[in-house]
Amino acid sequence: MTPPWAESGRSGPRTVGWWAMVVLATLAFGSVSLIYPFGRDQGIHAFIADSVLDGKVLYRDIFNMKPPLTTGVHALALVLFGHSMTAIRLLDLLWTVATSLLVFAFARRAFGNPRAAALAGVLYSLQYYGCDFWTTAQTDGWLNLPLAVSFLLALRGWREGICRRGVWIGAGLGIGLAAAFK
């Protein structure tokens, strides 16, 4: 079975091996982040998300200087993985795996070279986790996923001459979601 992010028509066992390498490298680079403590920003966003889950209304009952999606992602982590620092780090790791795979898919479609595409996905995750606990599980990391979706859809539309509204609406929605993080 071909993974959904592999380029249609040219995928096979070799492509699967490349995307698996991207996943494994991202998990290896990011696994240490599961023991990272919260920085100020992560703690603030977790507190705001916890307050929203307790019934407070964002922007009315609790101050937040960020758009709503950062709070939404933190609330999602708390609901899925429990109320701990590891919860947000685990969602961040899964989010980064997804983003790395989309970077891989974009580079594969743009350049046609699976090695270069895998390198792009691996380098994205290396760069993301190459810093410290202050820079991960942050708004800037969250917005990369919808941006990657948007770029991949736009590239597909340009390359394949797709005039279907859905492709371009999806690309625009990705940009809009990214803006709702920052």
MDAnalysis code that builds the backbone (N, CA, C; Angstrom):
import MDAnalysis as mda
import numpy as np

u = mda.Universe.empty(546, n_residues=182, atom_resindex=np.repeat(np.arange(182), 3), trajectory=True)
u.add_TopologyAttr("name", ["N", "CA", "C"] * 182)
u.add_TopologyAttr("resid", np.arange(1, 183))
u.add_TopologyAttr("resname", ["MET", "THR", "PRO", "PRO", "TRP", "ALA", "GLU", "SER", "GLY", "ARG", "SER", "GLY", "PRO", "ARG", "THR", "VAL", "GLY", "TRP", "TRP", "ALA", "MET", "VAL", "VAL", "LEU", "ALA", "THR", "LEU", "ALA", "PHE", "GLY", "SER", "VAL", "SER", "LEU", "ILE", "TYR", "PRO", "PHE", "GLY", "ARG", "ASP", "GLN", "GLY", "ILE", "HIS", "ALA", "PHE", "ILE", "ALA", "ASP", "SER", "VAL", "LEU", "ASP", "GLY", "LYS", "VAL", "LEU", "TYR", "ARG", "ASP", "ILE", "PHE", "ASN", "MET", "LYS", "PRO", "PRO", "LEU", "THR", "THR", "GLY", "VAL", "HIS", "ALA", "LEU", "ALA", "LEU", "VAL", "LEU", "PHE", "GLY", "HIS", "SER", "MET", "THR", "ALA", "ILE", "ARG", "LEU", "LEU", "ASP", "LEU", "LEU", "TRP", "THR", "VAL", "ALA", "THR", "SER", "LEU", "LEU", "VAL", "PHE", "ALA", "PHE", "ALA", "ARG", "ARG", "ALA", "PHE", "GLY", "ASN", "PRO", "ARG", "ALA", "ALA", "ALA", "LEU", "ALA", "GLY", "VAL", "LEU", "TYR", "SER", "LEU", "GLN", "TYR", "TYR", "GLY", "CYS", "ASP", "PHE", "TRP", "THR", "THR", "ALA", "GLN", "THR", "ASP", "GLY", "TRP", "LEU", "ASN", "LEU", "PRO", "LEU", "ALA", "VAL", "SER", "PHE", "LEU", "LEU", "ALA", "LEU", "ARG", "GLY", "TRP", "ARG", "GLU", "GLY", "ILE", "CYS", "ARG", "ARG", "GLY", "VAL", "TRP", "ILE", "GLY", "ALA", "GLY", "LEU", "GLY", "ILE", "GLY", "LEU", "ALA", "ALA", "ALA", "PHE", "LYS"])
u.atoms.positions = np.array([
    [0.844, -1.184, 0.000],
    [0.000, 0.000, 0.000],
    [0.885, 1.242, 0.000],
    [0.569, 2.171, -0.857],
    [1.348, 3.393, -0.970],
    [0.905, 4.399, 0.080],
    [1.862, 4.984, 0.806],
    [1.474, 5.998, 1.786],
    [0.864, 7.208, 1.093],
    [-0.058, 7.900, 1.758],
    [-0.776, 9.001, 1.102],
    [0.107, 10.179, 0.730],
    [1.275, 10.304, 1.340],
    [2.120, 11.460, 1.041],
    [3.113, 11.163, -0.072],
    [3.189, 9.895, -0.522],
    [4.097, 9.552, -1.604],
    [3.521, 10.049, -2.924],
    [4.394, 10.410, -3.825],
    [3.946, 10.924, -5.111],
    [3.308, 9.808, -5.913],
    [2.145, 10.038, -6.435],
    [1.439, 8.999, -7.171],
    [2.184, 8.684, -8.464],
    [2.149, 7.412, -8.810],
    [2.760, 6.986, -10.057],
    [4.223, 6.629, -9.942],
    [4.938, 7.128, -8.975],
    [6.362, 6.861, -8.877],
    [6.764, 6.353, -7.503],
    [5.848, 5.842, -6.738],
    [6.203, 5.374, -5.417],
    [6.281, 3.859, -5.419],
    [6.951, 3.363, -4.455],
    [7.105, 1.937, -4.307],
    [7.869, 1.660, -3.033],
    [8.458, 0.474, -2.937],
    [9.187, 0.133, -1.718],
    [10.320, 1.108, -1.405],
    [10.966, 1.646, -2.434],
    [12.070, 2.572, -2.176],
    [11.561, 3.868, -1.553],
    [10.404, 4.370, -2.012],
    [9.824, 5.581, -1.433],
    [9.421, 5.329, 0.015],
    [8.836, 4.162, 0.268],
    [8.437, 3.818, 1.627],
    [9.654, 3.810, 2.544],
    [10.773, 3.298, 2.055],
    [12.004, 3.308, 2.847],
    [12.473, 4.717, 3.175],
    [12.331, 5.621, 2.235],
    [12.762, 7.000, 2.474],
    [11.873, 7.683, 3.501],
    [10.543, 7.515, 3.376],
    [9.677, 8.172, 4.368],
    [9.853, 7.541, 5.722],
    [10.132, 6.225, 5.775],
    [10.385, 5.576, 7.067],
    [11.645, 6.147, 7.712],
    [12.652, 6.445, 6.890],
    [13.870, 7.052, 7.420],
    [13.570, 8.432, 8.025],
    [12.715, 9.194, 7.364],
    [12.335, 10.516, 7.881],
    [11.630, 10.363, 9.234],
    [10.717, 9.414, 9.335],
    [9.993, 9.180, 10.590],
    [10.958, 8.766, 11.692],
    [11.811, 7.806, 11.407],
    [12.743, 7.305, 12.426],
    [13.728, 8.381, 12.873],
    [14.236, 9.164, 11.931],
    [15.160, 10.242, 12.296],
    [14.458, 11.286, 13.157],
    [13.238, 11.644, 12.798],
    [12.496, 12.629, 13.592],
    [12.230, 12.103, 14.988],
    [11.836, 10.842, 15.092],
    [11.610, 10.253, 16.418],
    [12.902, 10.208, 17.226],
    [14.002, 9.901, 16.568],
    [15.287, 9.859, 17.275],
    [15.690, 11.249, 17.761],
    [15.594, 12.246, 16.885],
    [15.970, 13.612, 17.281],
    [15.042, 14.160, 18.357],
    [13.751, 13.848, 18.243],
    [12.767, 14.445, 19.133],
    [12.508, 13.698, 20.416],
    [12.966, 12.468, 20.519],
    [12.643, 11.674, 21.712],
    [13.163, 12.305, 22.993],
    [14.288, 12.968, 22.925],
    [14.825, 13.608, 24.126],
    [13.912, 14.732, 24.619],
    [13.126, 15.316, 23.708],
    [12.253, 16.418, 24.104],
    [11.147, 15.967, 25.053],
    [10.864, 14.669, 25.098],
    [9.812, 14.179, 25.979],
    [10.126, 14.387, 27.459],
    [11.380, 14.607, 27.788],
    [11.755, 14.856, 29.187],
    [12.064, 16.329, 29.443],
    [11.905, 17.158, 28.428],
    [12.149, 18.593, 28.610],
    [11.117, 19.190, 29.564],
    [11.523, 20.157, 30.348],
    [10.550, 20.897, 31.167],
    [9.850, 21.949, 30.311],
    [8.845, 22.558, 30.889],
    [8.209, 23.687, 30.224],
    [9.113, 24.905, 30.312],
    [9.129, 25.677, 29.250],
    [9.651, 27.022, 29.314],
    [8.495, 27.926, 29.722],
    [8.764, 29.221, 29.826],
    [7.692, 30.141, 30.211],
    [6.505, 30.070, 29.260],
    [6.773, 30.105, 27.959],
    [5.685, 30.118, 26.987],
    [4.845, 28.847, 27.046],
    [5.502, 27.692, 27.094],
    [4.750, 26.445, 27.138],
    [3.899, 26.374, 28.401],
    [4.438, 26.824, 29.513],
    [3.678, 26.825, 30.771],
    [2.479, 27.752, 30.719],
    [2.681, 28.918, 30.146],
    [1.573, 29.873, 30.019],
    [0.468, 29.294, 29.137],
    [0.859, 28.740, 27.998],
    [-0.146, 28.185, 27.083],
    [-0.844, 26.974, 27.683],
    [-0.123, 26.155, 28.428],
    [-0.753, 25.006, 29.085],
    [-1.748, 25.475, 30.152],
    [-1.380, 26.507, 30.880],
    [-2.294, 27.047, 31.900],
    [-3.559, 27.609, 31.249],
    [-3.386, 28.354, 30.165],
    [-4.539, 28.919, 29.459],
    [-5.421, 27.797, 28.905],
    [-4.803, 26.776, 28.306],
    [-5.569, 25.649, 27.766],
    [-6.313, 24.907, 28.871],
    [-5.662, 24.712, 29.999],
    [-6.310, 24.049, 31.129],
    [-7.502, 24.870, 31.627],
    [-7.341, 26.188, 31.653],
    [-8.437, 27.062, 32.078],
    [-9.617, 26.976, 31.109],
    [-9.320, 26.924, 29.813],
    [-10.378, 26.791, 28.817],
    [-11.089, 25.452, 28.984],
    [-10.323, 24.398, 29.235],
    [-10.938, 23.079, 29.455],
    [-11.782, 23.054, 30.723],
    [-11.475, 23.932, 31.672],
    [-12.269, 24.035, 32.900],
    [-13.494, 24.930, 32.731],
    [-13.715, 25.451, 31.516],
    [-14.925, 26.220, 31.256],
    [-14.733, 27.716, 31.131],
    [-13.521, 28.211, 31.329],
    [-13.295, 29.655, 31.152],
    [-13.302, 29.981, 29.656],
    [-13.699, 31.193, 29.339],
    [-13.783, 31.632, 27.948],
    [-12.524, 32.416, 27.603],
    [-11.860, 31.975, 26.550],
    [-10.636, 32.607, 26.082],
    [-10.909, 34.063, 25.704],
    [-10.046, 34.933, 26.105],
    [-10.090, 36.375, 25.848],
    [-11.117, 37.116, 26.704],
    [-12.061, 36.411, 27.287],
    [-13.009, 37.067, 28.183],
    [-12.618, 36.807, 29.640],
    [-12.446, 35.546, 29.988],
    [-12.133, 35.177, 31.367],
    [-10.638, 35.031, 31.623],
    [-9.883, 34.813, 30.572],
    [-8.449, 34.594, 30.737],
    [-7.706, 35.307, 29.614],
    [-6.661, 36.021, 29.993],
    [-5.885, 36.800, 29.033],
    [-5.000, 35.885, 28.203],
    [-4.944, 36.169, 26.909],
    [-4.041, 35.470, 26.008],
    [-3.659, 36.440, 24.910],
    [-2.358, 36.588, 24.671],
    [-1.930, 37.530, 23.640],
    [-1.751, 36.859, 22.278],
    [-1.955, 35.554, 22.214],
    [-1.806, 34.820, 20.965],
    [-3.174, 34.518, 20.355],
    [-3.199, 34.286, 19.032],
    [-4.445, 33.814, 18.419],
    [-4.845, 32.451, 18.995],
    [-6.039, 31.991, 18.738],
    [-6.591, 30.846, 19.469],
    [-5.992, 29.476, 19.178],
    [-5.348, 29.259, 18.048],
    [-4.927, 27.904, 17.728],
    [-3.815, 27.370, 18.630],
    [-2.950, 28.229, 19.137],
    [-1.928, 27.748, 20.074],
    [-2.594, 27.180, 21.317],
    [-3.589, 27.866, 21.826],
    [-4.338, 27.355, 22.970],
    [-5.049, 26.058, 22.599],
    [-5.597, 26.004, 21.404],
    [-6.286, 24.799, 20.955],
    [-5.373, 23.587, 20.886],
    [-4.160, 23.779, 20.405],
    [-3.208, 22.664, 20.331],
    [-2.825, 22.196, 21.727],
    [-2.603, 23.128, 22.632],
    [-2.278, 22.747, 24.012],
    [-3.458, 22.029, 24.673],
    [-4.667, 22.491, 24.414],
    [-5.851, 21.814, 24.961],
    [-5.976, 20.410, 24.383],
    [-5.706, 20.258, 23.105],
    [-5.740, 18.945, 22.472],
    [-4.738, 17.999, 23.137],
    [-3.534, 18.491, 23.403],
    [-2.519, 17.660, 24.066],
    [-2.977, 17.232, 25.455],
    [-3.586, 18.160, 26.191],
    [-4.062, 17.829, 27.533],
    [-5.184, 16.793, 27.497],
    [-6.071, 16.915, 26.523],
    [-7.179, 15.971, 26.400],
    [-6.669, 14.591, 25.967],
    [-5.764, 14.569, 24.994],
    [-5.284, 13.293, 24.455],
    [-4.315, 12.561, 25.377],
    [-3.423, 13.309, 26.016],
    [-2.309, 12.673, 26.720],
    [-2.235, 12.996, 28.207],
    [-3.202, 13.731, 28.735],
    [-3.231, 14.016, 30.161],
    [-2.586, 15.346, 30.514],
    [-2.714, 15.707, 31.749],
    [-2.226, 17.000, 32.236],
    [-0.800, 16.844, 32.757],
    [0.145, 16.961, 31.827],
    [1.557, 16.866, 32.200],
    [2.391, 17.610, 31.169],
    [3.641, 17.844, 31.517],
    [4.543, 18.469, 30.562],
    [4.816, 17.536, 29.389],
    [4.788, 16.243, 29.644],
    [5.030, 15.272, 28.580],
    [3.929, 15.305, 27.531],
    [2.714, 15.640, 27.925],
    [1.589, 15.651, 26.989],
    [1.860, 16.601, 25.826],
    [2.257, 17.826, 26.117],
    [2.498, 18.791, 25.050],
    [3.730, 18.399, 24.241],
    [4.715, 17.821, 24.905],
    [5.923, 17.377, 24.194],
    [5.621, 16.204, 23.267],
    [4.743, 15.313, 23.688],
    [4.372, 14.172, 22.856],
    [3.598, 14.639, 21.621],
    [2.646, 15.538, 21.812],
    [1.921, 16.067, 20.655],
    [2.878, 16.816, 19.733],
    [3.822, 17.547, 20.305],
    [4.816, 18.262, 19.506],
    [5.641, 17.280, 18.676],
    [6.015, 16.158, 19.257],
    [6.789, 15.157, 18.525],
    [5.967, 14.581, 17.367],
    [4.718, 14.225, 17.622],
    [3.864, 13.702, 16.556],
    [3.624, 14.756, 15.473],
    [3.447, 15.998, 15.898],
    [3.236, 17.124, 14.976],
    [4.475, 17.303, 14.098],
    [5.649, 17.179, 14.689],
    [6.897, 17.343, 13.945],
    [7.118, 16.190, 12.977],
    [6.727, 14.977, 13.359],
    [6.802, 13.847, 12.422],
    [5.927, 14.145, 11.212],
    [4.714, 14.596, 11.437],
    [3.809, 14.916, 10.332],
    [4.386, 16.031, 9.457],
    [4.948, 17.051, 10.080],
    [5.530, 18.157, 9.317],
    [6.730, 17.683, 8.511],
    [7.583, 16.858, 9.105],
    [8.750, 16.323, 8.393],
    [8.319, 15.497, 7.180],
    [7.247, 14.717, 7.336],
    [6.747, 13.936, 6.207],
    [6.192, 14.827, 5.101],
    [5.559, 15.921, 5.486],
    [5.054, 16.851, 4.474],
    [6.200, 17.584, 3.777],
    [7.256, 17.909, 4.518],
    [8.449, 18.495, 3.892],
    [9.033, 17.494, 2.896],
    [9.105, 16.218, 3.302],
    [9.561, 15.160, 2.405],
    [8.687, 15.106, 1.145],
    [7.372, 15.098, 1.317],
    [6.453, 15.017, 0.174],
    [6.606, 16.220, -0.747],
    [6.748, 17.399, -0.156],
    [6.934, 18.606, -0.960],
    [8.232, 18.514, -1.765],
    [9.337, 18.162, -1.103],
    [10.628, 18.090, -1.788],
    [10.627, 16.984, -2.847],
    [9.955, 15.892, -2.561],
    [9.867, 14.788, -3.535],
    [9.131, 15.248, -4.776],
    [8.047, 15.951, -4.572],
    [7.260, 16.444, -5.696],
    [8.000, 17.567, -6.424],
    [8.694, 18.416, -5.689],
    [9.379, 19.563, -6.300],
    [10.630, 19.155, -7.068],
    [11.404, 18.216, -6.523],
    [12.700, 17.904, -7.102],
    [12.774, 16.511, -7.724],
    [11.815, 15.626, -7.398],
    [11.803, 14.299, -7.984],
    [12.896, 13.376, -7.494],
    [13.644, 13.785, -6.509],
    [14.752, 12.979, -6.000],
    [14.417, 12.522, -4.583],
    [14.182, 11.221, -4.384],
    [13.799, 10.772, -3.040],
    [14.885, 10.972, -1.988],
    [16.149, 10.898, -2.384],
    [17.242, 11.137, -1.420],
    [17.220, 12.578, -0.927],
    [17.112, 13.497, -1.869],
    [17.066, 14.914, -1.497],
    [15.823, 15.200, -0.663],
    [14.716, 14.569, -1.010],
    [13.475, 14.768, -0.262],
    [13.614, 14.238, 1.164],
    [14.193, 13.049, 1.305],
    [14.403, 12.486, 2.643],
    [15.353, 13.370, 3.439],
    [16.386, 13.868, 2.797],
    [17.324, 14.766, 3.479],
    [16.605, 16.027, 3.952],
    [15.707, 16.552, 3.125],
    [14.948, 17.742, 3.527],
    [14.106, 17.458, 4.765],
    [13.413, 16.323, 4.788],
    [12.603, 15.964, 5.956],
    [13.443, 15.752, 7.198],
    [14.578, 15.070, 7.042],
    [15.468, 14.825, 8.183],
    [16.075, 16.131, 8.675],
    [16.514, 16.981, 7.759],
    [17.106, 18.262, 8.167],
    [16.087, 19.166, 8.848],
    [14.830, 19.099, 8.408],
    [13.809, 19.884, 9.099],
    [13.739, 19.466, 10.562],
    [13.635, 18.164, 10.803],
    [13.510, 17.708, 12.196],
    [14.786, 17.946, 12.983],
    [15.942, 17.800, 12.345],
    [17.212, 18.083, 13.036],
    [17.284, 19.549, 13.440],
    [16.892, 20.421, 12.540],
    [16.900, 21.851, 12.857],
    [15.905, 22.160, 13.962],
    [14.731, 21.551, 13.884],
    [13.693, 21.827, 14.873],
    [14.125, 21.387, 16.266],
    [14.679, 20.201, 16.365],
    [15.088, 19.689, 17.674],
    [16.538, 19.998, 18.014],
    [17.237, 20.705, 17.146],
    [18.645, 21.010, 17.383],
    [18.881, 22.084, 18.415],
    [17.839, 22.734, 18.842],
    [17.994, 23.784, 19.849],
    [17.666, 23.205, 21.221],
    [17.002, 23.945, 22.057],
    [16.725, 23.458, 23.408],
    [15.228, 23.502, 23.699],
    [14.863, 23.304, 24.944],
    [13.452, 23.196, 25.308],
    [12.691, 24.502, 25.145],
    [13.376, 25.629, 25.052],
    [12.678, 26.903, 24.872],
    [12.049, 27.015, 23.496],
    [12.664, 26.362, 22.512],
    [12.251, 26.595, 21.126],
    [11.295, 25.545, 20.569],
    [11.068, 24.450, 21.285],
    [10.133, 23.435, 20.799],
    [8.784, 23.615, 21.484],
    [7.760, 22.979, 20.918],
    [6.382, 23.098, 21.426],
    [5.978, 24.568, 21.531],
    [6.310, 25.305, 20.496],
    [6.030, 26.738, 20.437],
    [5.141, 27.041, 19.228],
    [4.568, 28.196, 19.238],
    [3.712, 28.656, 18.146],
    [4.405, 28.542, 16.793],
    [5.673, 28.910, 16.725],
    [6.397, 28.877, 15.458],
    [6.526, 27.458, 14.910],
    [6.596, 26.478, 15.768],
    [6.632, 25.096, 15.319],
    [5.271, 24.590, 14.891],
    [4.235, 25.013, 15.615],
    [2.884, 24.551, 15.284],
    [2.444, 25.030, 13.906],
    [2.807, 26.243, 13.550],
    [2.308, 26.779, 12.279],
    [2.982, 26.160, 11.065],
    [4.076, 25.437, 11.261],
    [4.756, 24.812, 10.123],
    [3.937, 23.709, 9.463],
    [3.121, 23.001, 10.224],
    [2.313, 21.923, 9.645],
    [1.286, 22.459, 8.643],
    [0.443, 23.431, 9.024],
    [-0.489, 23.930, 8.004],
    [0.214, 24.637, 6.840],
    [1.372, 25.246, 7.092],
    [2.128, 25.848, 5.989],
    [2.619, 24.775, 5.021],
    [3.108, 23.667, 5.562],
    [3.590, 22.583, 4.703],
    [2.453, 22.007, 3.865],
    [1.281, 21.850, 4.465],
    [0.111, 21.382, 3.713],
    [-0.201, 22.369, 2.589],
    [-0.190, 23.646, 2.918],
    [-0.493, 24.677, 1.935],
    [0.505, 24.671, 0.781],
    [1.790, 24.579, 1.098],
    [2.819, 24.572, 0.045],
    [2.692, 23.335, -0.840],
    [2.411, 22.188, -0.217],
    [2.267, 20.960, -0.989],
    [1.066, 21.038, -1.929],
    [-0.052, 21.547, -1.433],
    [-1.236, 21.700, -2.289],
    [-0.991, 22.701, -3.414],
    [-0.337, 23.814, -3.103],
    [-0.055, 24.819, -4.127],
    [0.879, 24.259, -5.196],
    [1.904, 23.525, -4.764],
    [2.821, 22.922, -5.729],
    [2.079, 21.935, -6.622],
    [1.212, 21.150, -6.031],
    [0.416, 20.199, -6.811],
    [-0.439, 20.942, -7.842],
    [-1.068, 22.019, -7.399],
    [-1.879, 22.806, -8.323],
    [-1.074, 23.388, -9.462],
    [0.107, 23.932, -9.157],
    [0.942, 24.527, -10.208],
    [1.506, 23.479, -11.143],
    [2.032, 22.420, -10.565],
    [2.688, 21.392, -11.378],
    [1.711, 20.635, -12.263],
    [0.573, 20.306, -11.718],
    [-0.373, 19.479, -12.450],
    [-1.431, 20.309, -13.161],
    [-1.333, 21.615, -13.055],
    [-2.290, 22.477, -13.710],
    [-3.716, 22.263, -13.217],
    [-3.809, 21.947, -11.952],
    [-5.131, 21.666, -11.386],
    [-5.871, 22.980, -11.171],
    [-7.009, 23.058, -11.759],
    [-7.827, 24.264, -11.602],
    [-8.993, 24.012, -10.654],
    [-9.014, 22.870, -10.015],
    [-10.094, 22.597, -9.071],
    [-9.985, 23.527, -7.876],
    [-11.108, 24.061, -7.498],
    [-11.128, 25.000, -6.372],
    [-10.629, 24.376, -5.085],
    [-10.919, 23.100, -4.874],
    [-10.559, 22.449, -3.614],
    [-9.082, 22.511, -3.306],
    [-8.236, 22.338, -4.321],
    [-6.786, 22.384, -4.108],
    [-6.378, 23.774, -3.639],
    [-6.870, 24.779, -4.305],
    [-6.485, 26.149, -3.977],
    [-7.151, 26.642, -2.696],
    [-8.372, 26.205, -2.442],
    [-9.016, 26.545, -1.168],
    [-8.248, 25.899, -0.023],
    [-7.837, 24.631, -0.212],
    [-7.034, 23.957, 0.810],
    [-5.715, 24.673, 1.070],
    [-5.063, 25.143, 0.009],
    [-3.814, 25.890, 0.171],
    [-4.063, 27.193, 0.940],
    [-5.133, 27.865, 0.609],
    [-5.463, 29.093, 1.327],
    [-5.828, 28.851, 2.776],
    [-6.562, 27.766, 3.031],
    [-6.904, 27.420, 4.415],
    [-5.653, 27.112, 5.238],
    [-4.686, 26.460, 4.621],
    [-3.427, 26.192, 5.321],
    [-2.735, 27.476, 5.747],
    [-2.699, 28.443, 4.860],
    [-2.098, 29.746, 5.197],
    [-2.914, 30.421, 6.314],
    [-4.242, 30.350, 6.198],
    [-5.097, 30.955, 7.224],
    [-4.914, 30.301, 8.584],
    [-4.798, 28.972, 8.605],
    [-4.564, 28.281, 9.887],
    [-3.214, 28.667, 10.471],
    [-2.207, 28.784, 9.617],
    [-0.898, 29.201, 10.115],
    [-0.974, 30.592, 10.745],
    [-1.723, 31.487, 10.114],
    [-1.875, 32.837, 10.668],
    [-2.618, 32.811, 11.988],
    [-3.524, 31.855, 12.164],
    [-4.277, 31.758, 13.431],
    [-3.416, 31.224, 14.576],
    [-2.199, 30.831, 14.290],
    [-1.243, 30.453, 15.344],
    [-0.409, 31.637, 15.789],
    [-0.133, 32.548, 14.906],
    [0.840, 33.605, 15.203],
    [0.167, 34.920, 15.474],
])
